[in-house]
Amino acid sequence: MSGIRELLKQYWNYEEFRSLQEEIIRAVLSGKDTLALMPTGGGKSITYQVSALAMEGMGLVITPLIALMKDQVEDLKARNIPAEALYTGMAPDQVESVINKCIYNGIKFLYISPERLASEKFRTRLKQMQVGLIAVDEAHCISQWGYDFRPSYLRIAEVRTFFPQAPVLALTATATPEVVRDIQKQLNFREEYVLSKSFRRDNLAYVVRKVNNKLDELLHILSRVQGSAIVYVRKRDRAEELSRFLNENGIGSDFYHAGLSPLLREKKQEDWKDNLVRVMVSTNAFGMGIDKPDVRVVVHFDIPDSPEAYFQEAGRAGRDGQKAYAVLLCNEATVTALKERITQGYPDKSFIRRVYECLGNYFQIAEGAGEGFAFEFDVIDFIRNFKLDQVRTLSALNILQVGGYLECTTDVNSRSRICFLVSRERLDSYVPENEFTERLLILLMRRYAGIFVQYIYLNEQALADELGANRRRVYEALITLARVKIISYVPGNDRPYVVYHQPRLPVGYVTIGKEAYEDRKKAYEGKVREMVRYIEEPDTCRQLSLIRYFGQKETIPCGICDVCLQNKKPRPDRKAIRNSLLEILGRQDMELKALVREVQGDEKEVLAQIRVLLDENRIYYKTPILLSVK
């Protein structure tokens, strides 16, 4: 026990633990199964890293976040702590090498996705490892009452039986009291034990902006709040459109969503982390596990489905402790659209059965066949082929997963392939555009036998390591060679795969049970209702409203959200507002939006007084957009 501070000093050069970290570590080292509730940026990773270092055996870290895996493995290696990760796209020989290191060579940390536990081969090899601690990150994913349920997490309980002495440390930043109970149940805690840090963030100002023109308001926010920003949207095409709009209006941005190739996503992510791009417009695929502390504002252009999702995403702002903002843009139409998502998220059972039948036809699986098989799945092509509604189809696939029929996963190898299109003789006359490309060609010929006559699987990261470069540079060089027809290059991808857990059934035998449908629909309705309450509640501190949802008993308002600031303001001096409006328009004609921003005071009250002056005929519209004084 006394050595944990020495480990913290030795490897991280910190003198003291943050709030709750030491308590969590001591609980784990005493052998207790522990659920730790800590807000985003609260230092969760230190708790399982120090714990595992202080114990015999390896720390097995289960996380859905590939970005987190890579970042943390690199960070641990830089601190001379042996760590490895298994993730989508690795070649089988590379996977085997990592597993052998874990069994024989004293690896201290192995990071895996929960989907990896579906592999019987991996589970067999896992039993040969000496695991001292099982850490489960994003633990809310194991609860069907959580906002991001993943059936693959349910396999963790089986893994516990391989290592009965190893305690479990489950970690999450978002969990209601119901989810807290369910996490412990699903992970087979020996006894309930929860350690919770206050979710309060004194530097983060939560703001709800009710506006008719969200585009104008977004420009206004990003022009007023400088620094790194994330703008969350619900749809991929909107991410691209909004990024283009921002760039056209002088705000440097890029877009990110799950439809991009892994290497392109990695490049965009790195450019944003390195401040080459200021604003990232993204679906919820972006941000999880990315350690960028200086995000000054997170804007939700669309309303999230649940307080959990909103709290998680908003919490990516201000992790450096400096002032930051979480802004939700909405209007009457967007609140109505949020309520309509309930029927979209839980389509009729007849539609769910239709999707199941179409899926079997799409993969050409005979009834009674398919169990255990994985099929690469282009969901857009599937929807287009069968003329299905996209939102309802994605919801139906999720319900079929919960029902145990199948699983959508990216953790199935889809490896890059390469073949030369020219002969050795012609290649001798080719002049590479730079020295790096020449070295790459020599390495390809030396390493891969048969590359001139057939496609060969390759691993870009292994090539990069041998050439002393990063993976992106290798990828770009291969793309260049493909463009000039020297090679044919098929990059690997992490396109989803559908894995059938049962043989294909006749559609009449597909049952959608109460737990997978009615109970979850009721829970979802409750989350939507809570989001509407958060938006429309006029007098409650935004931060208090959120953290009370998670069962924390806070009473002191934050003092910096839009509600708290409004409550601090004295009653509006309507006469002073009218005089200010007349004075400003006496100097120059002005558009309505610019005029409202020019006047000190509550926006609603300023608009009300403009209407009064218009009714009194003291001001008028000189043109369809310009206001003037009479």
RAQUI-V100507 format. One line per field, one symbol per residue. ss: DSSP state (A for helix, B for strand, O for the rest). Layout:
BEGIN
ss: ???
END
This chain:
BEGIN
ss: OOOAAAAAAAAAOOOOOOOOAAAAAAAAAOOOOBBBBOOOOOOAAAAAAAAAAOOOOBBBBBOOOAAAAAAAAAAAAAOOOOBBBBOOOOOAAAAAAAAAAAAAOOOOBBBBOAAAAAOAAAAAAAOOOOBBBBBBOOAAAAOOOOOOOOAAAAAAAAAAAAAOOOBBBBBBOOOOAAAAAAAAAAOOOOOOOBBBOOOOOOOBBBBBBBOOOAAAAAAAAAAAOOOBBBBBOOOAAAAAAAAAAAAAOOOOBBBBOOOOOAAAAAAAAAAAAOOOOOBBBBOOOOOOOOOOOOBBBBBBOOOOOOAAAAAAAAOOOOOOOOOBBBBBBBOAAAAAAAAAAAAAAOOOAAAAAAAAAAAAAAOOOOOOOOOOOBBBOOAAAAAAAAOOOAAAAAAAAAAAAAOOOBBBBOOOOOOBBBBBOOOAAAAAOOOOOOAAAAAAAAAAAAAOOOOOOOOBBBOAAAAAAAAOOOAAAAAAAAAAAAAOOOBBBBOOOOOOBBBBOOOOOOAAAOOOOOOOOAAAAAAAAAAAAAAAAAAAOOOOOAAAAAAAAOOOOOOOOOOOOAAAAAAAOOOOOAAAAAAAAAAAAAAOOBBAAAAAAAOOOOAAAAAAAAAAAAAOOOBBBOOOOBBBBO
END
